[in-house]
Amino acid sequence: MPTNRRVVIAVFPDVDLLDVTGPAEVFALANVETDGRAGYRVELAGPTSGVVTTSAGVRLVTDLSFAEVDGVLDTLLVPGAVDPHPDGPVARIDRDVVEWLKVTAPLARRVASVCVGAHLLAAAGLLDGRTATTHWSTAAQLAAEYPAVTVDPDPIFVRSGNVWTGAGISACMDLALALVAEDLGEDVALGVARQLVMYLKRQGGQSQFSVPLSRPPAARRDIDELRMFIADHLDGDLSAAALSARMCLSERHFARVFRQETGATPAAYVESARVEAARRLLESTDQPLDEVAAACGLGSVETLHRALRKRIGTAPAAYRRRFRTTG
């Protein structure tokens, strides 16, 4: 039976359109990816029932008013809005939203903000004593106006207990994928990313969601299929000999074709995929380094250290401290 995961997204005049529709699309595709078992049910709530005009001029229709939201919520998602200013955008504080958040947030299993929605969470007191992120352009405003909040403008998203904050604009998709991964696992989240054809290059040094998705599709379907095989078998034998045998090509010809299609040698591509997987585990789990190395096919802690220093210039423990997303 499907799980009932009720997601309520706050909408209000001039809200950023993508902040609303991006996460909604991710949750909808998670339902598709799991044949409905994910059970996400997205509702739009606004100050009143009816039409809300977004910053893009596109109009949304709410499912219910703030006053009509009751019962237990799985996820409360809060997007934001900005006002133009000569010195740059200024996050708007909608008092109706803030007062509603004070009452409604305790009903939710988790609360998440998208982009400058973090300012609304802060105004409601939900970020006091927590680390949070927001769009880089309003990070200084958030830090100045809410000194009880530790503002980190670099990460794509930050989790502090049951409160998540996401960075700007398209990062709403990364945040929504992270929520899906928490609920249903990395495989489902990766499946959704594939459906969205997301080429995720995270800010602040965090990992791409998927090395296969970070490059345009190859002209040869068999190379694309091999890239997905690599992503799914990182702890297996991915030597040039094994991969060329799988492709029924000589090692020399395989190496030439693979580089032509991907821009990387097979060894470099495999190492990149393994480092990316290690970074995801370092960000989201407490697994010991030897288990991280084994799970990603890097073999040993020494190899893990060497690969991370080569690729991103830091050690595993330092990376985990900097980019850990768990509370």
C-alpha positions, 0 to 999 in steps of 0.5 A: 500500500502507498504511504501517505506523504502529504506535502503542503507548499505555501504560495503567496503573491509574487512567490517564485514560480520554480520554487513551487513547481520544481519540487512539485515535479520531483515529488510527482516523478517519485510517485511515478518511479515507485508505481505510486508507492511513494505516496506524495500528495502535493497541496498548495496553500495560500493566504486565501483560496483562489488564484495567486500570481507568481513573480513570473506572471503565471497564476497558480490556484491554491487547493486551500487557504492557510486557515484550512490547513489542519491535520498532520503534514509530512512536509511543509515547503516554504518558497520565497519572494524578493523585492528589487532594490538598487543594491540587489534583491531583498527578501520579502517577509510576508507576515501572513506566511510568517504567522501561519508558519508559527502555527503550522510548522509544529504539525509537520514532520519536517519543514523545508525552505526554498531559496529566500524562503529561509527568511520566512522560516527565520522570521517565524523563529524556526531557524534560531540556533540552527545553520541554514542557507539561502540564495547567495544574493540575500545571505548577508541580509539573512545573517544581519537580520537574524543573528541567532541563525548561522548562515552558510551561503555555500551549500546547495542545501543544509539539514538541521534536525527536521528543518531543511534550507535550500539555496537559490532557484534551480537548487530547489530541485536538489533539495527536493531530490534530497528529501526523496532520497531521505524517504525512499533511498538514493536509487529512487532519487537518482531515477527521478534525476534521470527522468528530469535529465538533470545535469547537477553541478552543485555549488560550494564544492558539493558533489554532482548528483550523478556523473552519468548525468553530468555529461550530455548523452553519448551519440552511441547508445551502448556507451550511455548504457555502459555509463549507467552500468558503471554507476550501478556497479561501482564496487565491482570490476570496472577495469578497462579490460572488464569494460571492454570485454562487456562491450565486446571490443578490444581494449585499445578500440574501447578506450578510443571510443569511450574517450571520444564519446565521454571526453574522459578515459575509462579509468578517469571516468570510473574514478570520478564516479567513485569519488562522487559516490564517496562524497554523497556518502560522506555528506549524508551518512556516518559510515566509517571511511573504510566502509565508504571506500568499499561501497564506492569501489575505492578499496581502501581508506588510503585510496579514498584519501588519494582520490579525494585529494586528487579530485577535490583537494581535500581529505574525506574527514574534512569534506564530511565536516564541511558538507555534511547534510545530516543533522 
